[in-house]
Amino acid sequence: MNREDLQFKKKMRKITKQTIDKFMSAENFKKGHDEVIVLDNVTVLKLFGNEIAYRYNNPERTISITNAGWESNTTKERLNGIEGVSIHQKKGVWYLNGEAWDGKLIDIK
């Protein structure tokens, strides 16, 4: 984790920390506009009813993310709370881990 990511994690809002903790530990959770739903084969992170992250129950524990068409600061913050995800925006373009990203579903390595 680079220094910028570490600083973000320290400044993370309480709701983001709570939601991501539940998502990563596969625990059902609902607070405000955030929801974590645990199914047999996947844990789903929802924001305002939109599915923005999936943690599959495969041996690799693959995580996939999307902005679900919402390039909002809140969506960016929730996704940035996930380890291995670093999203920033420059001149209206979102960058995921340093590469331009269109927000479509992608696996995080």
Backbone torsions as a table, in degrees:
resi	resn	phi	psi	omega
1	MET	NA	127.8	-179.5
2	ASN	-79.1	171.2	-174.9
3	ARG	-61.2	-39.9	179.4
4	GLU	-62.9	-43.5	178.1
5	ASP	-63.8	-41.5	-179.8
6	LEU	-62.9	-41.7	177.9
7	GLN	-63.7	-40.4	178.3
8	PHE	-62.2	-45.6	-177.6
9	LYS	-60.2	-35.8	178.9
10	LYS	-70.1	-32.4	-177.5
11	LYS	-93.1	1.3	-175.2
12	MET	-55.5	136.2	177.8
13	ARG	-63.3	151.7	-177.4
14	LYS	-57.0	-44.6	-178.5
15	ILE	-63.6	-37.3	178.2
16	THR	-65.8	-45.7	179.6
17	LYS	-60.6	-46.7	179.7
18	GLN	-60.0	-48.0	-177.2
19	THR	-63.0	-47.1	-178.3
20	ILE	-67.8	-38.0	176.1
21	ASP	-58.6	-44.8	179.6
22	LYS	-67.6	-40.0	178.7
23	PHE	-60.8	-48.0	-176.8
24	MET	-70.8	-27.2	179.1
25	SER	-97.1	6.8	177.2
26	ALA	55.5	56.1	177.0
27	GLU	-121.6	132.5	176.5
28	ASN	-60.5	143.2	-175.0
29	PHE	-160.8	141.7	172.7
30	LYS	-148.7	126.6	176.4
31	LYS	-153.8	123.5	-178.3
32	GLY	58.2	-123.6	-178.1
33	HIS	-96.2	5.0	-178.5
34	ASP	-103.1	141.2	178.4
35	GLU	-149.9	138.7	173.1
36	VAL	-118.8	125.0	179.5
37	ILE	-117.8	126.4	180.0
38	VAL	-102.8	119.0	176.6
39	LEU	-110.9	175.4	-178.1
40	ASP	-58.0	-43.1	-172.6
41	ASN	-110.1	-4.2	-175.7
42	VAL	-158.3	148.2	170.6
43	THR	-107.6	131.2	-173.8
44	VAL	-114.3	132.9	174.3
45	LEU	-104.1	123.9	180.0
46	LYS	-118.6	142.7	175.7
47	LEU	-131.4	123.0	-175.3
48	PHE	52.3	35.7	178.1
49	GLY	82.3	-3.9	-179.9
50	ASN	-97.4	131.7	177.9
51	GLU	-76.8	116.7	-176.2
52	ILE	-114.9	-13.5	178.7
53	ALA	-153.7	148.1	179.2
54	TYR	-132.7	135.8	174.1
55	ARG	-121.5	107.9	-174.4
56	TYR	-81.3	146.8	-178.9
57	ASN	-89.5	37.3	174.7
58	ASN	-87.1	168.6	-178.2
59	PRO	-56.9	-29.9	-179.1
60	GLU	-83.1	-11.7	-176.3
61	ARG	54.3	47.7	-178.6
62	THR	-55.4	136.9	174.2
63	ILE	-115.4	131.5	175.8
64	SER	-121.6	143.0	179.7
65	ILE	-131.3	158.7	174.1
66	THR	-153.6	155.8	173.1
67	ASN	-92.3	1.4	177.5
68	ALA	54.1	27.8	178.6
69	GLY	85.2	3.6	-178.1
70	TRP	-113.4	105.1	178.4
71	GLU	-91.7	57.2	-178.2
72	SER	-98.0	159.7	176.7
73	ASN	-63.3	-34.9	-179.7
74	THR	-67.1	-44.1	177.2
75	THR	-60.6	-45.4	-179.8
76	LYS	-60.7	-43.2	-179.2
77	GLU	-63.2	-45.8	-179.5
78	ARG	-62.4	-45.5	-179.4
79	LEU	-65.5	-38.0	178.0
80	ASN	-64.1	-20.4	177.9
81	GLY	-70.7	-17.0	-178.5
82	ILE	-83.5	130.8	179.0
83	GLU	-58.9	136.3	-179.7
84	GLY	89.8	0.6	179.9
85	VAL	-115.5	126.0	174.8
86	SER	-136.9	104.8	-178.4
87	ILE	-113.0	131.6	170.7
88	HIS	-137.4	166.4	-176.6
89	GLN	-125.7	137.0	177.6
90	LYS	-141.1	123.2	179.8
91	LYS	51.4	43.2	175.7
92	GLY	79.7	-0.9	180.0
93	VAL	-104.6	131.2	176.2
94	TRP	-85.9	139.8	177.2
95	TYR	-121.1	127.6	177.1
96	LEU	-108.3	115.4	-179.4
97	ASN	50.2	41.7	174.6
98	GLY	88.1	-4.9	-178.8
99	GLU	-114.2	138.7	176.4
100	ALA	-53.8	137.4	-175.6
101	TRP	-137.0	132.5	-178.7
102	ASP	-87.1	1.3	178.0
103	GLY	88.6	-6.2	179.8
104	LYS	-72.4	158.6	-176.7
105	LEU	-53.7	129.7	-179.1
106	ILE	-146.4	144.8	175.2
107	ASP	-81.1	141.3	176.1
108	ILE	-97.3	126.8	-177.6
109	LYS	-85.4	NA	NA
